[in-house]
Amino acid sequence: MKLDLAGKVVVVTGGSKGIGFACAKAFLAEGARVGIVSRSKDNIDKACAALPGIEGVVADLSDAAQAEQTVATFADRLGPIDVLVNSAGAAKRTPPDDLSPAAYRAAMDAKYFSYVNAIDPVVKTMAARGQGVIVNVIGNGGKVASPTHIPGGAANAALMLVTAGLANAYAAKGVRVVALNPGLTETGRVAQGLAADAQLAGTSVEEARARSVERIPMGRMALPEDIANAVVFLASDKAGYITGVSISMDGALVPTVV
């Protein structure tokens, strides 16, 4: 399918590895002008070396001032942002007995505010231009509670509400806002989560992984590229009437009607 994304300016937060990196690579293959953000200069340098032609910025998006400056930097380097893909930040998975109010606050900073701080300046600029797409890669932890992912799941649920609310608020101004909720995906973050699950269950990481995969009807975890393909489609005009929804990609693990 021809997605007509050539020349579009796309910014991917968390674009130096995992799902974000796969998204940056996919948009680059479509001919888009791509910028990525990461807190790690080393990760940015590695990603830029692997994907010649992308622009990288080092920033901690949980800081609103850094997020605003990052948006301004990409606008200067690449032009007005047509597509924002949020894939930065992940809440630490913590067994319930180890939780504290500080853990909940840290989860909101790591996931919720790292998205909202990037969204806020971008959505307003898109609305002023009368066009733009924001795709939030969130996670099914916001719909299905997990004992080791309660603070992170709460942040995810809040981001789904933000997605629906902003989509409604800005639809008349030509801006679409969509959420994609991956299930288990072959990334370093999921590997960390499996380690937390294994600790809680008193099993090995290998056993925790095998049990998790066994529960997925499709028989495997998603690949980052699976998620990236959906993100690229949702960002294109082919998905021009899709907005305000949170789409699950979990291999049919949670067969619910939403």
C-alpha positions in Angstrom: 0.0 0.0 0.0 1.3 3.5 -0.9 1.1 5.5 2.3 2.3 8.9 0.8 4.5 9.7 3.8 7.5 10.9 1.7 8.7 14.3 3.0 6.6 14.2 6.1 8.3 15.3 9.3 8.1 12.6 11.9 9.4 12.7 15.5 9.6 9.5 17.4 10.2 9.7 21.2 12.1 6.7 22.6 13.3 6.2 19.0 16.7 4.9 19.8 15.7 1.3 20.5 12.9 -1.2 20.7 9.5 -0.3 19.2 10.5 3.4 18.8 13.6 2.4 16.7 11.5 0.1 14.6 9.0 3.0 14.0 11.8 5.4 13.0 13.2 2.8 10.6 9.8 2.2 9.0 9.1 5.9 8.5 12.5 6.4 7.1 11.8 3.6 4.6 8.6 5.5 3.6 10.7 8.6 2.7 9.8 10.6 5.8 12.2 13.0 7.5 12.7 11.5 10.9 13.9 12.7 14.3 14.3 10.6 17.4 14.6 11.4 21.1 16.3 9.5 23.9 17.7 10.3 27.3 20.9 8.4 26.3 23.5 10.0 24.1 25.1 6.6 23.5 21.8 5.1 22.3 21.1 8.1 20.1 24.6 7.8 18.5 24.1 4.1 17.9 20.6 4.6 16.3 21.8 7.5 14.1 24.7 5.3 12.9 22.3 2.4 12.1 19.8 4.7 10.4 21.7 7.3 8.3 19.6 10.4 7.7 17.7 10.6 10.9 18.1 13.5 13.4 18.8 12.7 17.0 18.2 14.8 20.2 19.2 13.8 23.7 16.5 14.9 26.2 14.6 13.8 29.3 11.0 14.2 28.3 9.8 13.9 31.9 11.0 17.5 32.1 8.5 19.8 30.5 11.1 22.4 29.6 13.4 19.9 27.9 10.4 18.5 26.0 9.4 21.9 24.7 13.0 22.7 23.7 13.2 19.3 21.9 10.1 20.1 19.9 11.5 23.5 18.9 14.8 21.9 17.9 13.2 19.5 15.6 11.1 22.2 14.1 14.2 24.2 13.4 16.1 21.2 11.9 13.4 19.4 10.0 10.4 21.8 9.8 6.9 21.7 11.3 6.1 18.3 12.8 3.5 16.3 10.8 3.6 13.2 12.9 4.5 12.6 16.6 5.0 9.0 17.7 5.3 8.7 21.5 7.2 5.6 22.6 9.5 7.0 25.3 9.6 6.0 28.9 8.5 3.0 30.8 7.5 2.6 34.4 9.6 0.2 36.5 7.7 -3.1 37.3 7.5 -3.6 41.0 6.1 -6.4 43.1 3.0 -5.1 45.1 4.7 -5.5 48.5 7.5 -3.2 47.3 5.2 -0.4 46.2 5.1 3.1 47.7 3.7 6.5 46.8 7.1 7.3 45.4 6.8 4.4 43.0 3.5 5.6 41.7 4.9 9.1 41.2 7.9 7.8 39.4 5.7 5.8 37.1 3.7 8.9 36.1 6.9 10.8 35.5 8.4 8.0 33.5 5.4 7.2 31.2 2.6 9.7 31.6 4.5 13.0 31.7 7.1 11.9 29.2 4.2 11.6 26.7 2.1 14.6 27.8 5.1 17.0 27.9 5.8 16.1 24.2 2.2 16.1 23.2 1.3 19.5 24.6 3.4 21.8 22.4 3.0 19.6 19.3 -0.8 19.3 19.4 -1.2 23.0 19.7 1.1 23.7 16.8 -0.6 21.1 14.7 -4.0 22.6 15.4 -2.7 26.0 14.4 -1.6 24.5 11.1 -4.8 22.6 10.6 -3.2 19.2 10.3 -1.2 16.5 12.2 -1.2 13.0 13.7 -0.2 11.8 17.1 0.2 8.1 17.7 0.7 7.1 21.4 2.3 3.7 21.8 1.0 2.9 25.3 0.4 -0.7 26.3 -2.4 -3.1 27.4 -1.3 -2.7 31.0 -3.7 0.2 31.1 -6.6 -2.1 30.4 -5.6 -5.3 32.2 -4.2 -5.0 35.6 -1.0 -6.9 36.5 0.3 -7.3 40.0 3.8 -6.1 39.0 2.6 -3.3 36.8 0.1 -1.3 38.8 1.7 2.2 38.8 2.7 1.8 35.1 -0.8 0.4 34.2 -2.3 3.5 35.9 -0.1 5.8 33.8 -1.1 3.8 30.7 -4.8 4.1 31.5 -4.4 7.9 32.0 -2.7 8.2 28.6 -5.7 6.4 26.9 -8.0 9.0 28.4 -5.7 11.8 27.2 -5.7 10.2 23.7 -9.5 10.1 23.6 -9.9 13.6 25.1 -7.5 15.3 22.8 -8.8 13.6 19.7 -12.2 14.9 20.5 -10.9 18.4 21.3 -8.8 18.8 18.2 -10.7 16.8 15.5 -12.3 19.9 14.1 -8.9 21.4 13.7 -7.5 18.6 11.5 -5.6 16.7 14.2 -5.9 13.0 14.8 -4.8 11.3 18.1 -4.6 7.5 18.3 -3.3 5.0 20.8 -1.8 1.6 20.1 -1.5 -0.9 22.9 1.0 -3.6 22.3 0.9 -6.8 24.4 4.1 -8.7 25.0 6.7 -7.6 22.5 10.3 -8.7 21.9 12.0 -5.7 23.6 14.4 -5.1 26.5 11.5 -3.6 28.5 9.5 -6.7 28.3 12.5 -8.7 29.3 12.8 -6.6 32.5 9.1 -7.1 33.1 9.4 -10.9 32.8 12.3 -10.7 35.4 9.9 -8.9 37.8 7.2 -11.5 37.2 9.7 -14.3 37.8 10.7 -12.8 41.1 7.1 -12.5 42.2 6.3 -16.1 41.2 9.6 -17.6 42.5 10.5 -19.0 39.1 13.2 -18.5 36.5 12.9 -15.9 33.8 12.9 -18.7 31.2 9.9 -20.2 32.9 8.1 -16.9 33.1 8.7 -16.2 29.5 7.5 -19.7 28.4 4.3 -19.3 30.5 3.6 -15.9 29.0 4.1 -17.0 25.4 1.9 -20.1 26.1 -1.0 -17.8 27.0 -0.9 -15.9 23.6 -3.2 -17.5 21.1 -1.0 -16.5 18.2 1.8 -18.5 19.8 4.5 -15.7 19.9 5.3 -12.3 21.2 4.9 -9.4 18.8 8.0 -8.1 17.0 8.8 -4.4 17.2 8.3 -4.3 13.4 4.7 -5.6 13.9 3.9 -2.6 16.0 5.8 -0.2 13.7 3.9 -1.3 10.7 0.6 -0.5 12.4 2.0 2.9 13.6 3.0 3.9 10.1 -0.4 3.0 8.8 -2.2 4.9 11.5 0.0 8.0 10.8 -0.9 8.0 7.1 -3.9 9.5 5.3 -5.1 5.9 4.6 -6.2 5.9 8.3 -7.6 9.4 8.0 -10.9 8.7 9.8 -9.3 6.8 12.7 -9.0 9.0 15.8 -9.7 8.9 19.5 -9.3 5.1 19.8 -6.9 2.7 21.7 -6.2 -0.3 19.5 -4.9 -3.5 21.1 -2.2 -5.6 19.5 -1.8 -8.5 21.9 -2.1 -11.6 19.7 -5.7 -12.1 20.9 -4.6 -12.6 24.5 -7.4 -10.5 26.0 -10.6 -11.3 23.9 -12.7 -8.3 25.0 -15.1 -6.0 23.3 -14.3 -2.3 23.9 
